[in-house]
Structures are given as structure tokens and as C-alpha cells.
Amino acid sequence: MSYPYPQDRHLDRKEKGEQPYKDAREAMSQTEASLKAQAEAYGEEHLRLSDEERAEQLETEVRQRLAEVGDERREAAGIND
């Protein structure tokens, strides 16, 4: 909600008090902390790939990319399967 005049914001705080702002700030910081913890846990879980897993992943990515390039070349040349 936007206040057209600065004094309205001050009046709103006087009438409603500071508590709604403190509650919202606390809830937001708790949500942020939870998201940060989840992101760190995900990163730690997926950070360490073994050499075999890394090689397998790279091989899969290379095969997919080569297939895409082949499809693009066939499409550019007008060759249909």
C-alpha cells in the first residue's frame, strides 16, 4: 500500500503501532533463513560428484549436443529422415 503523503505513514504507525512491521520483518527473515538453509543443503548434496559420475554426465551432455547439432545440420540441408 502506498501513502500519498509522508504524514499518513507516520499516522498509520501511531494508530496501528510498530508490531505489524516487526512481525512482518521477523517472518520475512525466517523465510529467508529457511530458503538459504535449503539452498546450502542442495548445494552440498550435489556438489561432490565422483569422477565416474562426472565422466558419465559429460558423456551424456556430449551425446545430446551432438544429436542436436546433427538435427540442425539435417534441417539446414533439407534432409528428412
C-alpha positions, 0 to 999 in steps of 0.5 A, spaced: 500 500 500 502 506 498 501 513 502 500 519 498 503 523 503 509 522 508 504 524 514 499 518 513 505 513 514 507 516 520 499 516 522 498 509 520 504 507 525 501 511 531 494 508 530 496 501 528 503 501 532 510 498 530 508 490 531 505 489 524 512 491 521 516 487 526 512 481 525 512 482 518 520 483 518 521 477 523 517 472 518 520 475 512 527 473 515 525 466 517 523 465 510 529 467 508 533 463 513 529 457 511 530 458 503 538 459 504 538 453 509 535 449 503 539 452 498 546 450 502 543 443 503 542 442 495 548 445 494 552 440 498 548 434 496 550 435 489 556 438 489 561 432 490 560 428 484 565 422 483 569 422 477 565 416 474 559 420 475 562 426 472 565 422 466 558 419 465 554 426 465 559 429 460 558 423 456 551 424 456 551 432 455 556 430 449 551 425 446 545 430 446 549 436 443 551 432 438 544 429 436 542 436 436 547 439 432 546 433 427 538 435 427 540 442 425 545 440 420 539 435 417 534 441 417 539 446 414 540 441 408 533 439 407 534 432 409 528 428 412 529 422 415 
